[in-house]
Amino acid sequence: MNEKFFEDVLALIEGPRDQKYGDSTENHARIAAMWSVLLNKKITVQEVYLCLIAIKLSRLTRSPHHRDSWLDIAGYSALAEKE
């Protein structure tokens, strides 16, 4: 198991992105609210995480070794589990 990978995931979800975009829970709740309006149906924060993970999975089909996508998937998973 690569400890550096998990350290990078924690740094990603608890570090500069929080400072840049604000609290992740609030940010993803805003995304859910916006998508709910755009799609004219209720979207939950959990569904936001699933969709964001799906985007990263799609990108990985083209670039399976792109570390940033794997980091983001792990980060979204950790945030989803925390909800």
Backbone as CSV, one residue per row, in Angstrom:
resi,resn,N_x,N_y,N_z,CA_x,CA_y,CA_z,C_x,C_y,C_z
1,MET,0.853,-1.169,0.000,0.000,0.000,0.000,0.900,1.233,0.000
2,ASN,0.536,2.210,-0.776,1.349,3.415,-0.928,0.870,4.498,0.047
3,GLU,1.596,4.652,1.161,1.204,5.657,2.162,1.233,7.065,1.595
4,LYS,2.158,7.342,0.698,2.273,8.669,0.095,0.981,9.024,-0.643
5,PHE,0.393,8.044,-1.310,-0.865,8.275,-2.024,-1.935,8.778,-1.060
6,PHE,-2.080,8.114,0.074,-3.116,8.492,1.033,-2.794,9.804,1.729
7,GLU,-1.528,10.075,1.933,-1.136,11.385,2.455,-1.529,12.478,1.457
8,ASP,-1.316,12.205,0.179,-1.689,13.172,-0.863,-3.195,13.370,-0.942
9,VAL,-3.954,12.291,-0.739,-5.419,12.404,-0.732,-5.858,13.300,0.412
10,LEU,-5.320,13.071,1.602,-5.681,13.907,2.750,-5.296,15.365,2.518
11,ALA,-4.136,15.574,1.957,-3.710,16.946,1.669,-4.648,17.596,0.657
12,LEU,-5.132,16.802,-0.265,-6.037,17.306,-1.293,-7.366,17.752,-0.705
13,ILE,-7.949,16.947,0.177,-9.280,17.271,0.685,-9.252,18.186,1.900
14,GLU,-8.088,18.293,2.546,-8.017,19.128,3.740,-7.119,20.351,3.546
15,GLY,-6.522,20.481,2.389,-5.532,21.529,2.186,-6.003,22.683,1.334
16,PRO,-5.230,23.004,0.312,-5.467,24.200,-0.503,-6.848,24.279,-1.149
17,ARG,-7.433,23.146,-1.485,-8.755,23.202,-2.122,-9.809,23.764,-1.175
18,ASP,-9.708,23.412,0.111,-10.625,23.992,1.091,-10.451,25.504,1.153
19,GLN,-9.219,25.956,1.100,-8.950,27.397,1.142,-9.435,28.083,-0.131
20,LYS,-9.275,27.403,-1.249,-9.639,27.989,-2.546,-11.149,27.971,-2.793
21,TYR,-11.806,26.833,-2.491,-13.219,26.657,-2.833,-14.147,26.692,-1.628
22,GLY,-13.589,26.745,-0.427,-14.414,26.707,0.771,-14.606,25.288,1.257
23,ASP,-15.343,25.166,2.341,-15.603,23.870,2.942,-16.189,22.905,1.918
24,SER,-15.639,21.686,1.847,-16.070,20.731,0.823,-17.536,20.342,0.972
25,THR,-18.015,20.217,2.202,-19.422,19.866,2.419,-20.334,20.954,1.860
26,GLU,-20.015,22.201,2.163,-20.811,23.321,1.641,-20.709,23.416,0.123
27,ASN,-19.516,23.234,-0.407,-19.317,23.321,-1.853,-20.126,22.254,-2.585
28,HIS,-20.078,21.025,-2.106,-20.811,19.952,-2.781,-22.324,20.077,-2.575
29,ALA,-22.740,20.661,-1.469,-24.175,20.950,-1.284,-24.631,22.007,-2.289
30,ARG,-23.776,23.014,-2.546,-24.109,24.023,-3.571,-24.207,23.378,-4.950
31,ILE,-23.272,22.469,-5.246,-23.313,21.769,-6.531,-24.620,20.983,-6.647
32,ALA,-24.993,20.261,-5.580,-26.246,19.487,-5.596,-27.441,20.402,-5.848
33,ALA,-27.453,21.566,-5.205,-28.565,22.510,-5.394,-28.611,23.014,-6.838
34,MET,-27.455,23.345,-7.388,-27.412,23.836,-8.772,-27.832,22.757,-9.762
35,TRP,-27.317,21.526,-9.576,-27.691,20.438,-10.470,-29.174,20.126,-10.342
36,SER,-29.724,20.265,-9.152,-31.165,20.032,-8.952,-31.989,20.995,-9.800
37,VAL,-31.568,22.253,-9.831,-32.270,23.248,-10.659,-32.087,22.926,-12.137
38,LEU,-30.858,22.655,-12.541,-30.577,22.385,-13.953,-31.288,21.140,-14.468
39,LEU,-31.369,20.114,-13.642,-31.964,18.841,-14.063,-33.433,18.708,-13.684
40,ASN,-33.931,19.709,-12.950,-35.330,19.731,-12.531,-35.718,18.485,-11.733
41,LYS,-34.809,18.054,-10.887,-35.061,16.950,-9.970,-34.088,17.068,-8.812
42,LYS,-34.440,16.531,-7.668,-33.616,16.615,-6.471,-32.353,15.773,-6.642
43,ILE,-31.197,16.411,-6.491,-29.902,15.739,-6.529,-29.293,15.836,-5.133
44,THR,-28.844,14.716,-4.611,-28.244,14.710,-3.273,-26.729,14.919,-3.373
45,VAL,-26.141,15.244,-2.254,-24.680,15.389,-2.202,-24.021,14.045,-2.535
46,GLN,-24.601,12.947,-2.053,-24.055,11.628,-2.376,-24.063,11.389,-3.888
47,GLU,-25.114,11.825,-4.564,-25.183,11.676,-6.020,-24.143,12.551,-6.716
48,VAL,-23.865,13.711,-6.144,-22.800,14.563,-6.683,-21.484,13.808,-6.636
49,TYR,-21.174,13.198,-5.492,-19.925,12.437,-5.382,-19.879,11.297,-6.399
50,LEU,-20.981,10.580,-6.552,-21.020,9.485,-7.526,-20.763,9.987,-8.944
51,CYS,-21.364,11.104,-9.281,-21.175,11.657,-10.631,-19.754,12.158,-10.847
52,LEU,-19.182,12.781,-9.829,-17.803,13.253,-9.946,-16.839,12.070,-10.075
53,ILE,-17.099,11.004,-9.343,-16.287,9.791,-9.481,-16.445,9.211,-10.881
54,ALA,-17.663,9.210,-11.411,-17.905,8.695,-12.759,-17.118,9.481,-13.811
55,ILE,-17.031,10.795,-13.632,-16.238,11.617,-14.557,-14.787,11.152,-14.535
56,LYS,-14.251,10.960,-13.333,-12.857,10.530,-13.211,-12.659,9.133,-13.796
57,LEU,-13.625,8.229,-13.586,-13.525,6.893,-14.171,-13.515,6.961,-15.694
58,SER,-14.344,7.818,-16.246,-14.372,7.991,-17.695,-13.019,8.460,-18.217
59,ARG,-12.419,9.411,-17.515,-11.099,9.911,-17.921,-10.043,8.815,-17.819
60,LEU,-10.170,7.964,-16.807,-9.193,6.886,-16.628,-9.263,5.841,-17.738
61,THR,-10.397,5.712,-18.403,-10.464,4.768,-19.523,-9.534,5.206,-20.650
62,ARG,-9.282,6.491,-20.727,-8.373,7.049,-21.741,-6.937,7.119,-21.224
63,SER,-6.775,7.441,-19.951,-5.448,7.597,-19.341,-5.415,6.846,-18.011
64,PRO,-5.301,5.517,-18.052,-5.462,4.717,-16.836,-4.400,4.940,-15.756
65,HIS,-3.327,5.594,-16.074,-2.270,5.802,-15.083,-2.184,7.251,-14.623
66,HIS,-3.226,8.025,-14.911,-3.227,9.438,-14.517,-3.508,9.528,-13.014
67,ARG,-2.457,9.804,-12.268,-2.515,9.769,-10.799,-3.546,10.740,-10.240
68,ASP,-3.685,11.907,-10.831,-4.618,12.910,-10.319,-6.051,12.384,-10.290
69,SER,-6.445,11.633,-11.300,-7.800,11.071,-11.310,-7.986,10.075,-10.169
70,TRP,-6.974,9.244,-9.920,-7.054,8.288,-8.810,-7.108,9.021,-7.476
71,LEU,-6.337,10.089,-7.336,-6.376,10.893,-6.107,-7.767,11.488,-5.901
72,ASP,-8.329,12.042,-6.965,-9.661,12.650,-6.863,-10.726,11.617,-6.491
73,ILE,-10.656,10.427,-7.091,-11.620,9.370,-6.753,-11.522,9.021,-5.272
74,ALA,-10.311,8.862,-4.788,-10.119,8.545,-3.367,-10.619,9.686,-2.488
75,GLY,-10.365,10.913,-2.909,-10.828,12.073,-2.152,-12.344,12.160,-2.119
76,TYR,-12.984,11.997,-3.278,-14.454,12.033,-3.309,-15.035,10.887,-2.474
77,SER,-14.402,9.714,-2.513,-14.873,8.588,-1.717,-14.787,8.896,-0.224
78,ALA,-13.672,9.483,0.186,-13.498,9.833,1.597,-14.529,10.871,2.037
79,LEU,-14.772,11.854,1.189,-15.759,12.869,1.523,-17.172,12.279,1.572
80,ALA,-17.479,11.392,0.640,-18.804,10.760,0.606,-19.032,9.919,1.868
81,GLU,-18.005,9.212,2.290,-18.120,8.361,3.474,-18.346,9.213,4.721
82,LYS,-17.812,10.420,4.702,-17.924,11.340,5.838,-19.326,11.945,5.949
83,GLU,-20.080,11.984,4.853,-21.420,12.598,4.834,-22.382,11.874,5.734
